[in-house]
């Protein structure tokens, strides 16, 4: 199964240099999940780092 993941920043967190901790953590959790479900293949990633899910503004 081909999969894409969507990562977004936590409302409480701000980005300083590079990626936010919430983006790094989300990516790690998803990749660990996919390692235990070998039928899943990561083919794309979308990331709204710096854009909270509390608004409808998206980079995509």
PQR file of N, CA, C, O and H, with PARSE charges and radii, in Angstrom:
ATOM      1  N   UNK A   1       0.837  -1.159   0.000 -0.4000 1.5000
ATOM      2  CA  UNK A   1       0.000   0.000   0.000 -0.0000 2.0000
ATOM      3  C   UNK A   1       0.898   1.244   0.000  0.5500 1.7000
ATOM      4  O   UNK A   1       1.736   1.410   0.886 -0.5500 1.4000
ATOM      5  N   UNK A   2       0.720   2.094  -0.978 -0.4000 1.5000
ATOM      6  CA  UNK A   2       1.486   3.338  -1.046 -0.0000 2.0000
ATOM      7  C   UNK A   2       0.812   4.388  -0.172  0.5500 1.7000
ATOM      8  O   UNK A   2      -0.407   4.556  -0.213 -0.5500 1.4000
ATOM      9  H   UNK A   2       0.040   1.958  -1.698  0.4000 1.0000
ATOM     10  N   UNK A   3       1.624   5.098   0.624 -0.4000 1.5000
ATOM     11  CA  UNK A   3       1.083   6.057   1.582 -0.0000 2.0000
ATOM     12  C   UNK A   3       1.822   7.390   1.499  0.5500 1.7000
ATOM     13  O   UNK A   3       3.006   7.450   1.166 -0.5500 1.4000
ATOM     14  H   UNK A   3       2.614   4.961   0.658  0.4000 1.0000
ATOM     15  N   UNK A   4       1.101   8.436   1.807 -0.4000 1.5000
ATOM     16  CA  UNK A   4       1.683   9.754   1.990 -0.0000 2.0000
ATOM     17  C   UNK A   4       1.355  10.211   3.403  0.5500 1.7000
ATOM     18  O   UNK A   4       0.319   9.839   3.955 -0.5500 1.4000
ATOM     19  H   UNK A   4       0.140   8.388   2.078  0.4000 1.0000
ATOM     20  N   UNK A   5       2.229  11.011   3.987 -0.4000 1.5000
ATOM     21  CA  UNK A   5       1.978  11.497   5.342 -0.0000 2.0000
ATOM     22  C   UNK A   5       1.898  13.024   5.335  0.5500 1.7000
ATOM     23  O   UNK A   5       2.546  13.699   4.535 -0.5500 1.4000
ATOM     24  H   UNK A   5       3.070  11.313   3.539  0.4000 1.0000
ATOM     25  N   UNK A   6       1.085  13.541   6.248 -0.4000 1.5000
ATOM     26  CA  UNK A   6       0.912  14.981   6.402 -0.0000 2.0000
ATOM     27  C   UNK A   6       1.298  15.339   7.827  0.5500 1.7000
ATOM     28  O   UNK A   6       0.703  14.829   8.777 -0.5500 1.4000
ATOM     29  H   UNK A   6       0.559  12.993   6.898  0.4000 1.0000
ATOM     30  N   UNK A   7       2.272  16.195   7.983 -0.4000 1.5000
ATOM     31  CA  UNK A   7       2.767  16.612   9.292 -0.0000 2.0000
ATOM     32  C   UNK A   7       2.461  18.089   9.482  0.5500 1.7000
ATOM     33  O   UNK A   7       2.590  18.882   8.549 -0.5500 1.4000
ATOM     34  H   UNK A   7       2.755  16.609   7.211  0.4000 1.0000
ATOM     35  N   UNK A   8       2.051  18.460  10.702 -0.4000 1.5000
ATOM     36  CA  UNK A   8       1.793  19.872  10.978 -0.0000 2.0000
ATOM     37  C   UNK A   8       2.286  20.208  12.371  0.5500 1.7000
ATOM     38  O   UNK A   8       2.386  19.335  13.233 -0.5500 1.4000
ATOM     39  H   UNK A   8       1.946  17.816  11.460  0.4000 1.0000
ATOM     40  N   UNK A   9       2.589  21.460  12.584 -0.4000 1.5000
ATOM     41  CA  UNK A   9       3.128  21.930  13.858 -0.0000 2.0000
ATOM     42  C   UNK A   9       2.023  21.967  14.909  0.5500 1.7000
ATOM     43  O   UNK A   9       0.854  22.192  14.597 -0.5500 1.4000
ATOM     44  H   UNK A   9       2.508  22.169  11.884  0.4000 1.0000
ATOM     45  N   UNK A  10       2.412  21.743  16.143 -0.4000 1.5000
ATOM     46  CA  UNK A  10       1.500  21.885  17.271 -0.0000 2.0000
ATOM     47  C   UNK A  10       1.184  23.365  17.464  0.5500 1.7000
ATOM     48  O   UNK A  10       2.043  24.211  17.220 -0.5500 1.4000
ATOM     49  H   UNK A  10       3.362  21.560  16.397  0.4000 1.0000
ATOM     50  N   UNK A  11      -0.008  23.685  17.890 -0.4000 1.5000
ATOM     51  CA  UNK A  11      -0.419  25.073  18.075 -0.0000 2.0000
ATOM     52  C   UNK A  11       0.483  25.780  19.081  0.5500 1.7000
ATOM     53  O   UNK A  11       0.775  26.965  18.919 -0.5500 1.4000
ATOM     54  H   UNK A  11      -0.706  22.997  18.089  0.4000 1.0000
ATOM     55  N   UNK A  12       0.929  25.069  20.119 -0.4000 1.5000
ATOM     56  CA  UNK A  12       1.706  25.692  21.181 -0.0000 2.0000
ATOM     57  C   UNK A  12       3.176  25.895  20.832  0.5500 1.7000
ATOM     58  O   UNK A  12       3.880  26.620  21.533 -0.5500 1.4000
ATOM     59  H   UNK A  12       0.691  24.106  20.251  0.4000 1.0000
ATOM     60  N   UNK A  13       3.638  25.279  19.782 -0.4000 1.5000
ATOM     61  CA  UNK A  13       5.066  25.277  19.495 -0.0000 2.0000
ATOM     62  C   UNK A  13       5.432  26.265  18.396  0.5500 1.7000
ATOM     63  O   UNK A  13       4.673  26.463  17.447 -0.5500 1.4000
ATOM     64  H   UNK A  13       3.065  24.690  19.212  0.4000 1.0000
ATOM     65  N   UNK A  14       6.577  26.868  18.531 -0.4000 1.5000
ATOM     66  CA  UNK A  14       7.096  27.746  17.496 -0.0000 2.0000
ATOM     67  C   UNK A  14       8.348  27.121  16.898  0.5500 1.7000
ATOM     68  O   UNK A  14       9.039  26.347  17.561 -0.5500 1.4000
ATOM     69  H   UNK A  14       7.193  26.706  19.301  0.4000 1.0000
ATOM     70  N   UNK A  15       8.636  27.450  15.665 -0.4000 1.5000
ATOM     71  CA  UNK A  15       9.820  26.936  14.993 -0.0000 2.0000
ATOM     72  C   UNK A  15      10.956  27.916  15.204  0.5500 1.7000
ATOM     73  O   UNK A  15      10.806  29.113  14.958 -0.5500 1.4000
ATOM     74  H   UNK A  15       8.075  28.079  15.126  0.4000 1.0000
ATOM     75  N   UNK A  16      12.084  27.414  15.657 -0.4000 1.5000
ATOM     76  CA  UNK A  16      13.253  28.290  15.797 -0.0000 2.0000
ATOM     77  C   UNK A  16      14.161  28.067  14.591  0.5500 1.7000
ATOM     78  O   UNK A  16      14.006  28.748  13.578 -0.5500 1.4000
ATOM     79  H   UNK A  16      12.206  26.442  15.857  0.4000 1.0000
ATOM     80  N   UNK A  17      15.080  27.153  14.676 -0.4000 1.5000
ATOM     81  CA  UNK A  17      15.946  26.818  13.542 -0.0000 2.0000
ATOM     82  C   UNK A  17      15.591  25.429  13.045  0.5500 1.7000
ATOM     83  O   UNK A  17      15.498  24.491  13.837 -0.5500 1.4000
ATOM     84  H   UNK A  17      15.205  26.600  15.499  0.4000 1.0000
ATOM     85  N   UNK A  18      15.393  25.289  11.758 -0.4000 1.5000
ATOM     86  CA  UNK A  18      15.078  23.978  11.206 -0.0000 2.0000
ATOM     87  C   UNK A  18      13.648  23.582  11.508  0.5500 1.7000
ATOM     88  O   UNK A  18      12.758  24.430  11.572 -0.5500 1.4000
ATOM     89  H   UNK A  18      15.469  26.051  11.115  0.4000 1.0000
ATOM     90  N   UNK A  19      13.431  22.287  11.694 -0.4000 1.5000
ATOM     91  CA  UNK A  19      12.093  21.780  11.939 -0.0000 2.0000
ATOM     92  C   UNK A  19      11.728  21.863  13.419  0.5500 1.7000
ATOM     93  O   UNK A  19      12.596  21.828  14.291 -0.5500 1.4000
ATOM     94  H   UNK A  19      14.154  21.598  11.642  0.4000 1.0000
ATOM     95  N   UNK A  20      10.449  21.971  13.681 -0.4000 1.5000
ATOM     96  CA  UNK A  20       9.961  21.989  15.057 -0.0000 2.0000
ATOM     97  C   UNK A  20      10.046  20.588  15.650  0.5500 1.7000
ATOM     98  O   UNK A  20      10.121  19.595  14.926 -0.5500 1.4000
ATOM     99  H   UNK A  20       9.743  21.999  12.973  0.4000 1.0000
ATOM    100  N   UNK A  21      10.033  20.526  16.979 -0.4000 1.5000
ATOM    101  CA  UNK A  21      10.069  19.228  17.648 -0.0000 2.0000
ATOM    102  C   UNK A  21       8.833  18.402  17.344  0.5500 1.7000
ATOM    103  O   UNK A  21       8.929  17.178  17.252 -0.5500 1.4000
ATOM    104  H   UNK A  21       9.971  21.333  17.567  0.4000 1.0000
ATOM    105  N   UNK A  22       7.671  19.031  17.184 -0.4000 1.5000
ATOM    106  CA  UNK A  22       6.464  18.263  16.907 -0.0000 2.0000
ATOM    107  C   UNK A  22       6.538  17.598  15.530  0.5500 1.7000
ATOM    108  O   UNK A  22       6.059  16.477  15.363 -0.5500 1.4000
ATOM    109  H   UNK A  22       7.593  20.025  17.259  0.4000 1.0000
ATOM    110  N   UNK A  23       7.125  18.268  14.553 -0.4000 1.5000
ATOM    111  CA  UNK A  23       7.282  17.666  13.223 -0.0000 2.0000
ATOM    112  C   UNK A  23       8.239  16.477  13.296  0.5500 1.7000
ATOM    113  O   UNK A  23       7.963  15.418  12.734 -0.5500 1.4000
ATOM    114  H   UNK A  23       7.514  19.180  14.688  0.4000 1.0000
ATOM    115  N   UNK A  24       9.347  16.652  13.979 -0.4000 1.5000
ATOM    116  CA  UNK A  24      10.327  15.576  14.128 -0.0000 2.0000
ATOM    117  C   UNK A  24       9.687  14.384  14.831  0.5500 1.7000
ATOM    118  O   UNK A  24       9.869  13.241  14.413 -0.5500 1.4000
ATOM    119  H   UNK A  24       9.572  17.513  14.436  0.4000 1.0000
ATOM    120  N   UNK A  25       8.934  14.653  15.903 -0.4000 1.5000
ATOM    121  CA  UNK A  25       8.278  13.589  16.650 -0.0000 2.0000
ATOM    122  C   UNK A  25       7.216  12.870  15.844  0.5500 1.7000
ATOM    123  O   UNK A  25       7.130  11.643  15.881 -0.5500 1.4000
ATOM    124  H   UNK A  25       8.787  15.581  16.243  0.4000 1.0000
ATOM    125  N   UNK A  26       6.399  13.628  15.111 -0.4000 1.5000
ATOM    126  CA  UNK A  26       5.360  13.016  14.279 -0.0000 2.0000
ATOM    127  C   UNK A  26       5.973  12.095  13.230  0.5500 1.7000
ATOM    128  O   UNK A  26       5.502  10.977  13.024 -0.5500 1.4000
ATOM    129  H   UNK A  26       6.469  14.625  15.081  0.4000 1.0000
ATOM    130  N   UNK A  27       7.025  12.570  12.568 -0.4000 1.5000
ATOM    131  CA  UNK A  27       7.688  11.769  11.539 -0.0000 2.0000
ATOM    132  C   UNK A  27       8.238  10.474  12.142  0.5500 1.7000
ATOM    133  O   UNK A  27       8.097   9.407  11.545 -0.5500 1.4000
ATOM    134  H   UNK A  27       7.408  13.478  12.735  0.4000 1.0000
ATOM    135  N   UNK A  28       8.861  10.561  13.318 -0.4000 1.5000
ATOM    136  CA  UNK A  28       9.439   9.398  13.963 -0.0000 2.0000
ATOM    137  C   UNK A  28       8.354   8.369  14.317  0.5500 1.7000
ATOM    138  O   UNK A  28       8.527   7.175  14.072 -0.5500 1.4000
ATOM    139  H   UNK A  28       8.975  11.428  13.804  0.4000 1.0000
ATOM    140  N   UNK A  29       7.241   8.834  14.890 -0.4000 1.5000
ATOM    141  CA  UNK A  29       6.156   7.929  15.269 -0.0000 2.0000
ATOM    142  C   UNK A  29       5.560   7.236  14.051  0.5500 1.7000
ATOM    143  O   UNK A  29       5.314   6.031  14.081 -0.5500 1.4000
ATOM    144  H   UNK A  29       7.101   9.803  15.089  0.4000 1.0000
ATOM    145  N   UNK A  30       5.330   7.982  12.991 -0.4000 1.5000
ATOM    146  CA  UNK A  30       4.745   7.404  11.776 -0.0000 2.0000
ATOM    147  C   UNK A  30       5.695   6.387  11.155  0.5500 1.7000
ATOM    148  O   UNK A  30       5.265   5.307  10.752 -0.5500 1.4000
ATOM    149  H   UNK A  30       5.530   8.961  12.967  0.4000 1.0000
ATOM    150  N   UNK A  31       6.978   6.718  11.073 -0.4000 1.5000
ATOM    151  CA  UNK A  31       7.936   5.782  10.474 -0.0000 2.0000
ATOM    152  C   UNK A  31       8.081   4.518  11.315  0.5500 1.7000
ATOM    153  O   UNK A  31       8.242   3.431  10.761 -0.5500 1.4000
ATOM    154  H   UNK A  31       7.328   7.596  11.401  0.4000 1.0000
ATOM    155  N   UNK A  32       8.025   4.639  12.645 -0.4000 1.5000
ATOM    156  CA  UNK A  32       8.063   3.450  13.506 -0.0000 2.0000
ATOM    157  C   UNK A  32       6.828   2.586  13.271  0.5500 1.7000
ATOM    158  O   UNK A  32       6.927   1.360  13.222 -0.5500 1.4000
ATOM    159  H   UNK A  32       7.894   5.522  13.095  0.4000 1.0000
ATOM    160  N   UNK A  33       5.680   3.213  13.128 -0.4000 1.5000
ATOM    161  CA  UNK A  33       4.447   2.475  12.843 -0.0000 2.0000
ATOM    162  C   UNK A  33       4.570   1.730  11.522  0.5500 1.7000
ATOM    163  O   UNK A  33       4.202   0.560  11.422 -0.5500 1.4000
ATOM    164  H   UNK A  33       5.600   4.209  13.167  0.4000 1.0000
ATOM    165  N   UNK A  34       5.092   2.419  10.508 -0.4000 1.5000
ATOM    166  CA  UNK A  34       5.204   1.809   9.188 -0.0000 2.0000
ATOM    167  C   UNK A  34       6.219   0.670   9.167  0.5500 1.7000
ATOM    168  O   UNK A  34       6.087  -0.251   8.361 -0.5500 1.4000
ATOM    169  H   UNK A  34       5.391   3.369  10.590  0.4000 1.0000
ATOM    170  N   UNK A  35       7.223   0.713  10.031 -0.4000 1.5000
ATOM    171  CA  UNK A  35       8.187  -0.382  10.115 -0.0000 2.0000
ATOM    172  C   UNK A  35       7.530  -1.671  10.600  0.5500 1.7000
ATOM    173  O   UNK A  35       7.968  -2.761  10.233 -0.5500 1.4000
ATOM    174  H   UNK A  35       7.330   1.461  10.686  0.4000 1.0000
ATOM    175  N   UNK A  36       6.492  -1.557  11.415 -0.4000 1.5000
ATOM    176  CA  UNK A  36       5.792  -2.749  11.909 -0.0000 2.0000
ATOM    177  C   UNK A  36       4.678  -3.192  10.962  0.5500 1.7000
ATOM    178  O   UNK A  36       4.098  -4.262  11.141 -0.5500 1.4000
ATOM    179  H   UNK A  36       6.136  -0.671  11.712  0.4000 1.0000
ATOM    180  N   UNK A  37       4.383  -2.380   9.966 -0.4000 1.5000
ATOM    181  CA  UNK A  37       3.366  -2.693   8.965 -0.0000 2.0000
ATOM    182  C   UNK A  37       4.044  -2.654   7.593  0.5500 1.7000
ATOM    183  O   UNK A  37       3.927  -1.681   6.847 -0.5500 1.4000
ATOM    184  H   UNK A  37       4.854  -1.510   9.820  0.4000 1.0000
ATOM    185  N   UNK A  38       4.739  -3.718   7.293 -0.4000 1.5000
ATOM    186  CA  UNK A  38       5.601  -3.773   6.099 -0.0000 2.0000
ATOM    187  C   UNK A  38       4.838  -3.592   4.789  0.5500 1.7000
ATOM    188  O   UNK A  38       5.442  -3.297   3.757 -0.5500 1.4000
ATOM    189  H   UNK A  38       4.833  -4.508   7.899  0.4000 1.0000
ATOM    190  N   UNK A  39       3.510  -3.767   4.820 -0.4000 1.5000
ATOM    191  CA  UNK A  39       2.749  -3.605   3.578 -0.0000 2.0000
ATOM    192  C   UNK A  39       2.604  -2.137   3.186  0.5500 1.7000
ATOM    193  O   UNK A  39       2.120  -1.832   2.095 -0.5500 1.4000
ATOM    194  H   UNK A  39       3.020  -4.006   5.658  0.4000 1.0000
ATOM    195  N   UNK A  40       3.018  -1.230   4.062 -0.4000 1.5000
ATOM    196  CA  UNK A  40       2.914   0.205   3.792 -0.0000 2.0000
ATOM    197  C   UNK A  40       4.238   0.741   3.250  0.5500 1.7000
ATOM    198  O   UNK A  40       5.311   0.441   3.773 -0.5500 1.4000
ATOM    199  H   UNK A  40       3.410  -1.478   4.948  0.4000 1.0000
ATOM    200  N   UNK A  41       4.135   1.537   2.196 -0.4000 1.5000
ATOM    201  CA  UNK A  41       5.315   2.159   1.592 -0.0000 2.0000
ATOM    202  C   UNK A  41       5.124   3.673   1.562  0.5500 1.7000
ATOM    203  O   UNK A  41       4.162   4.177   0.982 -0.5500 1.4000
ATOM    204  H   UNK A  41       3.263   1.781   1.771  0.4000 1.0000
ATOM    205  N   UNK A  42       6.042   4.382   2.189 -0.4000 1.5000
ATOM    206  CA  UNK A  42       5.977   5.845   2.203 -0.0000 2.0000
ATOM    207  C   UNK A  42       6.456   6.380   0.857  0.5500 1.7000
ATOM    208  O   UNK A  42       7.598   6.152   0.459 -0.5500 1.4000
ATOM    209  H   UNK A  42       6.823   3.973   2.660  0.4000 1.0000
ATOM    210  N   UNK A  43       5.571   7.095   0.159 -0.4000 1.5000
ATOM    211  CA  UNK A  43       5.928   7.617  -1.156 -0.0000 2.0000
ATOM    212  C   UNK A  43       5.958   9.142  -1.211  0.5500 1.7000
ATOM    213  O   UNK A  43       6.522   9.722  -2.138 -0.5500 1.4000
ATOM    214  H   UNK A  43       4.643   7.281   0.483  0.4000 1.0000
ATOM    215  N   UNK A  44       5.338   9.804  -0.198 -0.4000 1.5000
ATOM    216  CA  UNK A  44       5.345  11.261  -0.217 -0.0000 2.0000
ATOM    217  C   UNK A  44       5.102  11.798   1.187  0.5500 1.7000
ATOM    218  O   UNK A  44       4.510  11.129   2.034 -0.5500 1.4000
ATOM    219  H   UNK A  44       4.879   9.333   0.556  0.4000 1.0000
ATOM    220  N   UNK A  45       5.572  13.019   1.413 -0.4000 1.5000
ATOM    221  CA  UNK A  45       5.386  13.686   2.699 -0.0000 2.0000
ATOM    222  C   UNK A  45       5.050  15.140   2.458  0.5500 1.7000
ATOM    223  O   UNK A  45       5.689  15.816   1.652 -0.5500 1.4000
ATOM    224  H   UNK A  45       6.053  13.563   0.725  0.4000 1.0000
ATOM    225  N   UNK A  46       4.033  15.619   3.173 -0.4000 1.5000
ATOM    226  CA  UNK A  46       3.672  17.024   3.159 -0.0000 2.0000
ATOM    227  C   UNK A  46       3.869  17.561   4.571  0.5500 1.7000
ATOM    228  O   UNK A  46       3.540  16.885   5.546 -0.5500 1.4000
ATOM    229  H   UNK A  46       3.514  15.070   3.828  0.4000 1.0000
ATOM    230  N   UNK A  47       4.395  18.751   4.681 -0.4000 1.5000
ATOM    231  CA  UNK A  47       4.741  19.283   5.987 -0.0000 2.0000
ATOM    232  C   UNK A  47       4.353  20.760   6.080  0.5500 1.7000
ATOM    233  O   UNK A  47       4.792  21.577   5.271 -0.5500 1.4000
ATOM    234  H   UNK A  47       4.662  19.300   3.889  0.4000 1.0000
ATOM    235  N   UNK A  48       3.527  21.093   7.073 -0.4000 1.5000
ATOM    236  CA  UNK A  48       3.174  22.483   7.376 -0.0000 2.0000
ATOM    237  C   UNK A  48       3.919  22.900   8.632  0.5500 1.7000
ATOM    238  O   UNK A  48       3.294  23.142   9.664 -0.5500 1.4000
ATOM    239  H   UNK A  48       3.171  20.429   7.731  0.4000 1.0000
ATOM    240  N   UNK A  49       5.216  22.987   8.567 -0.4000 1.5000
ATOM    241  CA  UNK A  49       6.007  23.392   9.724 -0.0000 2.0000
ATOM    242  C   UNK A  49       5.922  24.909   9.832  0.5500 1.7000
ATOM    243  O   UNK A  49       6.336  25.629   8.924 -0.5500 1.4000
ATOM    244  H   UNK A  49       5.723  22.790   7.728  0.4000 1.0000
ATOM    245  N   UNK A  50       5.389  25.379  10.932 -0.4000 1.5000
ATOM    246  CA  UNK A  50       5.190  26.812  11.105 -0.0000 2.0000
ATOM    247  C   UNK A  50       3.754  27.229  10.900  0.5500 1.7000
ATOM    248  O   UNK A  50       3.412  28.396  11.093 -0.5500 1.4000
ATOM    249  H   UNK A  50       5.052  24.794  11.669  0.4000 1.0000
ATOM    250  N   UNK A  51       2.890  26.273  10.503 -0.4000 1.5000
ATOM    251  CA  UNK A  51       1.480  26.548  10.300 -0.0000 2.0000
ATOM    252  C   UNK A  51       0.673  25.630  11.197  0.5500 1.7000
ATOM    253  O   UNK A  51       0.629  24.421  10.967 -0.5500 1.4000
ATOM    254  H   UNK A  51       3.167  25.325  10.346  0.4000 1.0000
ATOM    255  N   UNK A  52       0.044  26.176  12.200 -0.4000 1.5000
ATOM    256  CA  UNK A  52      -0.732  25.393  13.153 -0.0000 2.0000
ATOM    257  C   UNK A  52      -1.992  24.824  12.506  0.5500 1.7000
ATOM    258  O   UNK A  52      -2.530  25.395  11.557 -0.5500 1.4000
ATOM    259  H   UNK A  52       0.080  27.158  12.386  0.4000 1.0000
ATOM    260  N   UNK A  53      -2.444  23.708  13.027 -0.4000 1.5000
ATOM    261  CA  UNK A  53      -3.706  23.124  12.585 -0.0000 2.0000
ATOM    262  C   UNK A  53      -4.908  23.895  13.090  0.5500 1.7000
ATOM    263  O   UNK A  53      -6.044  23.577  12.738 -0.5500 1.4000
ATOM    264  H   UNK A  53      -2.007  23.245  13.798  0.4000 1.0000
ATOM    265  N   UNK A  54      -4.669  24.915  13.918 -0.4000 1.5000
ATOM    266  CA  UNK A  54      -5.771  25.722  14.455 -0.0000 2.0000
ATOM    267  C   UNK A  54      -6.318  26.687  13.416  0.5500 1.7000
ATOM    268  O   UNK A  54      -7.367  27.293  13.635 -0.5500 1.4000
ATOM    269  H   UNK A  54      -3.746  25.173  14.204  0.4000 1.0000
ATOM    270  N   UNK A  55      -5.625  26.845  12.279 -0.4000 1.5000
ATOM    271  CA  UNK A  55      -6.116  27.713  11.213 -0.0000 2.0000
ATOM    272  C   UNK A  55      -6.320  26.900   9.951  0.5500 1.7000
ATOM    273  O   UNK A  55      -5.899  25.745   9.885 -0.5500 1.4000
ATOM    274  H   UNK A  55      -4.773  26.353  12.101  0.4000 1.0000
ATOM    275  N   UNK A  56      -6.957  27.481   8.951 -0.4000 1.5000
ATOM    276  CA  UNK A  56      -7.157  26.795   7.688 -0.0000 2.0000
ATOM    277  C   UNK A  56      -6.115  27.172   6.653  0.5500 1.7000
ATOM    278  O   UNK A  56      -6.193  26.723   5.509 -0.5500 1.4000
ATOM    279  H   UNK A  56      -7.299  28.420   9.004  0.4000 1.0000
ATOM    280  N   UNK A  57      -5.137  27.992   7.031 -0.4000 1.5000
ATOM    281  CA  UNK A  57      -4.068  28.379   6.112 -0.0000 2.0000
ATOM    282  C   UNK A  57      -3.123  27.193   5.933  0.5500 1.7000
ATOM    283  O   UNK A  57      -2.603  26.669   6.918 -0.5500 1.4000
ATOM    284  H   UNK A  57      -5.074  28.357   7.959  0.4000 1.0000
ATOM    285  N   UNK A  58      -2.898  26.773   4.728 -0.4000 1.5000
ATOM    286  CA  UNK A  58      -2.037  25.637   4.435 -0.0000 2.0000
ATOM    287  C   UNK A  58      -1.042  25.999   3.342  0.5500 1.7000
ATOM    288  O   UNK A  58      -1.323  26.833   2.481 -0.5500 1.4000
ATOM    289  H   UNK A  58      -3.321  27.199   3.927  0.4000 1.0000
ATOM    290  N   UNK A  59       0.130  25.359   3.387 -0.4000 1.5000
ATOM    291  CA  UNK A  59       1.179  25.576   2.406 -0.0000 2.0000
ATOM    292  C   UNK A  59       0.946  24.735   1.165  0.5500 1.7000
ATOM    293  O   UNK A  59       1.343  25.124   0.066 -0.5500 1.4000
ATOM    294  H   UNK A  59       0.359  24.682   4.086  0.4000 1.0000
ATOM    295  N   UNK A  60       0.313  23.598   1.327 -0.4000 1.5000
ATOM    296  CA  UNK A  60       0.164  22.603   0.251 -0.0000 2.0000
ATOM    297  C   UNK A  60      -0.536  23.181  -0.940  0.5500 1.7000
ATOM    298  O   UNK A  60      -0.743  22.483  -1.933 -0.5500 1.4000
ATOM    299  H   UNK A  60      -0.010  23.282   2.219  0.4000 1.0000
TER
END
